[in-house]
Structure formats: C-alpha cells, structure tokens
Amino acid sequence: MSHGHSHGGGGCRCAAEREEPPEQRGLAYGLYLRIDLERLQCLNESREGSGRGVFKPWEERTDRSKFVESDADEELLFNIPFTGNVKLKGVIIMGEDDDSHPSEMRLYKNIPQMSFDDTEREPDQTFSLNRDVTGELEYATKISRFSNVYHLSIHISKNFGADTTKIFYIGLRGEWTELRRHEVTICNYEASANPADHRLHQVTPQTHFIS
C-alpha cells in the first residue's frame, strides 16, 4: 500500500506492513508499559487526566471510550517520562475522521516539564500527519536522535481546522533499557606520598599521575 505523501522530517508506513505478524504487533507497541503514568502530563486537556488514557495497548486502540480533547484551542502537549532509557523508533497518532484530527506533531526529547512557551524552540523532529482512524499509520523517527530518551514531549501544534483536537490513541514503538544506578568507586591512589614512587615522573615528565 502506498500513501503517496511526505512528512517533514520523517516518513510513515502502515503498521500492517510491518514485518511482525499480527500477534506480535501489540508487543511492538508496548512502550506504554514503560511510561511513568503518575508523572505523565497533558497540557490543555479538557478533562483532567484524560491524556493518560490514550497510552493503552495496541489491541485496545479502537476503544473510543478513552480519548483526550484539547480545551482552549487546538494544541496539546504531552510530557512523557519513561521508567528507563528508550530508543524510540515509531509513533502512531489515531484521531477522529474529521477536522479535529491532529495535522502536525513535533517531538522533543529529554526536556522534562515542558510548557507551551518551550515549544518555541526547534523540535528534534516534526511530522505532517494524515488522518488515521484505525491506528495503522506509523511515523518513523530518526533513531539517531531518539536513541537515548528518558523523557519524550509530543506537541500537537495544529489540526485540520477544528476548534479543538481529539486523540484516541498514541502508540510508541521502540526499545527500553532499565536505568541502572552505577556504584561509584572512589579510589584513593595515594594516601601518603612515597618519594620512591615518583622516580618515573622525574624521568618522563609527560606522565600524569592520578591523585
């Protein structure tokens, strides 16, 4: 299937065209399990907490009882903290088959607590969106830019002309790595100086000692 359209900064393809068989497709979009939902924010949502509901299993993407709609205007801003490091490979945005469907998505990485004022800065990647009412259209990210993501912000900057924007499902595909707390080992190389240990330093002044 050819879509015949371009996306500023990235292309898209049907999830059905992906190599995974249908039973594996839900696993591919399993990054919602790696979101810290308690800390997830959706700015300009008309109903508090509704933004969290669009991050759900791929198999439940057509459940239209859970959706988010913008409030004051057409913009939405999702601040998505992950529970580890993510290599983000693709995004699905599913909306209504009308002008409330998002028409542009801007992605920012590793800027916690983003506000709408912060969206004035250059995004890491921008996509022009097509209407997707089945949750099959994936927008492929530039993996080199999204290979070490602990926080993702999705700015829905415009729709197709409606006063408000409505989203039923956001799918995130990629790899997740657990954050590990590295133990810091402090080595005391030289508690007390021994002049005999510095003979090498006198012979080769370019040698640097750790103290």
C-alpha positions in Angstrom: 0.0 0.0 0.0 1.4 3.4 -1.0 0.4 6.5 0.9 2.0 8.9 -1.6 2.7 11.7 0.9 5.7 13.1 2.6 6.3 14.1 6.2 8.7 16.9 7.1 11.4 15.1 8.9 10.2 11.5 8.5 8.0 9.1 6.6 5.2 6.8 7.6 4.0 3.4 6.8 1.1 1.2 7.8 1.6 -0.9 10.9 0.0 -3.7 8.9 3.0 -3.5 6.5 5.4 -4.2 9.4 7.4 -7.4 9.4 5.8 -8.6 12.7 2.9 -11.0 12.4 -0.4 -9.7 13.9 0.1 -11.4 17.2 3.4 -9.7 17.6 2.2 -6.2 16.6 0.9 -5.4 20.1 4.3 -6.3 21.6 6.0 -3.9 19.2 3.9 -1.0 20.6 4.5 -2.0 24.2 6.4 1.1 25.3 3.2 2.4 27.1 4.2 -0.1 29.8 7.4 1.8 30.3 5.7 5.2 30.9 5.6 6.6 34.4 1.9 7.4 34.2 1.7 9.0 37.6 4.1 11.7 36.3 2.7 12.0 32.8 1.3 15.4 31.9 -1.0 16.5 29.2 -1.3 20.3 28.9 -4.5 21.9 27.6 -6.6 18.7 28.1 -10.3 19.5 28.6 -10.7 16.8 31.2 -8.0 16.3 33.8 -6.2 13.0 33.5 -7.7 12.1 30.1 -4.4 12.4 28.3 -3.1 9.3 30.1 -5.9 7.2 28.7 -4.6 7.4 25.1 -1.5 5.4 26.0 -3.0 2.0 26.0 -2.4 -1.5 24.5 -2.4 -1.6 20.7 -5.2 -4.1 20.7 -7.4 -1.5 22.6 -6.6 1.4 20.3 -10.1 1.3 18.8 -11.8 1.7 22.3 -13.2 5.2 21.8 -14.4 5.5 25.4 -10.9 6.7 26.2 -9.7 9.8 24.4 -8.3 13.3 25.1 -9.7 16.5 23.7 -8.0 19.9 23.8 -9.5 22.7 25.8 -8.8 26.3 25.0 -7.5 25.8 21.4 -6.3 23.0 19.2 -2.9 22.4 20.8 -1.9 19.6 23.1 1.4 19.0 24.8 2.3 15.6 26.3 5.2 15.3 28.8 6.0 11.6 28.9 8.6 10.3 31.4 9.9 6.8 30.9 11.0 4.4 33.6 14.3 3.8 31.8 16.1 4.7 28.6 14.2 4.3 25.3 15.3 4.0 21.7 12.2 5.4 20.0 11.5 4.0 16.5 8.0 5.0 15.6 4.8 6.8 16.7 1.2 6.3 15.9 -1.4 9.0 16.3 -5.0 8.0 15.9 -7.8 10.5 15.8 -11.3 11.2 14.5 -12.2 11.2 10.8 -12.9 14.9 10.8 -11.0 18.2 11.2 -10.3 17.6 14.9 -7.6 15.1 13.9 -4.0 16.3 14.5 -2.3 17.6 11.4 1.2 18.2 12.9 3.3 16.5 15.6 6.5 17.9 17.0 8.8 15.7 19.1 11.2 16.9 21.8 13.5 14.6 23.8 14.7 14.9 27.4 13.1 18.2 28.4 11.1 17.4 31.5 8.2 19.7 32.4 7.9 21.3 29.0 5.5 24.2 28.7 3.9 25.7 25.6 6.5 28.5 25.8 9.2 25.9 25.4 7.7 24.7 22.1 9.2 27.9 20.5 12.5 26.0 20.4 13.4 23.8 17.5 12.0 20.3 17.8 14.1 17.2 17.4 11.7 16.0 14.6 8.5 17.3 13.1 5.8 15.3 11.2 2.9 16.3 9.0 0.1 14.0 9.8 -2.6 12.3 7.8 -5.9 11.3 9.2 -5.6 7.9 10.8 -8.8 6.4 12.3 -7.6 2.8 12.6 -4.3 3.3 14.3 -2.3 1.7 11.4 -0.1 4.6 10.3 3.3 4.8 11.9 5.7 7.7 11.7 9.3 6.6 11.8 11.6 8.6 13.9 15.2 9.4 13.2 16.6 6.8 15.5 20.0 8.5 15.8 18.2 11.4 17.5 16.0 9.3 19.7 18.4 6.5 20.9 18.7 7.6 24.5 15.4 9.1 25.6 14.3 9.2 29.2 11.6 11.9 28.6 9.6 12.5 25.5 7.4 15.5 24.7 4.8 15.4 22.0 3.5 18.7 20.8 0.3 18.6 18.8 0.6 22.0 17.3 -2.4 22.1 14.9 -5.2 20.1 13.4 -7.2 20.2 10.2 -9.2 23.2 11.1 -11.4 22.4 14.1 -11.6 24.5 17.3 -10.3 21.5 19.3 -8.2 18.4 18.8 -9.2 14.9 19.7 -6.9 11.9 20.0 -7.9 8.3 20.8 -4.6 6.5 20.8 -0.9 7.3 20.8 1.3 4.2 20.1 5.1 4.2 20.8 7.4 1.6 19.3 11.0 1.1 20.3 13.4 -0.5 22.8 13.6 0.0 26.5 16.6 -0.3 28.8 16.4 -0.3 32.5 18.1 2.6 34.3 20.9 1.2 36.4 22.4 3.0 39.4 26.1 2.7 38.9 28.1 2.3 42.0 30.8 5.0 42.3 34.0 3.5 43.5 36.3 6.1 44.9 39.9 5.0 44.7 42.5 6.7 47.0 45.6 6.1 44.9 48.0 7.8 47.3 47.1 8.3 50.9 50.7 9.3 51.8 53.3 10.3 49.3 56.3 8.0 48.8 59.1 9.8 47.1 60.3 6.4 45.6 57.0 6.2 43.7 57.8 9.4 41.8 61.0 8.4 40.2 59.1 7.6 36.9 57.6 11.1 37.0 61.1 12.6 37.1 62.3 10.6 34.1 59.2 11.1 32.0 57.6 14.5 32.9 54.7 13.9 30.4 53.3 11.1 32.6 50.2 12.2 34.5 49.6 10.7 37.9 46.1 10.5 39.4 46.0 11.8 42.9 
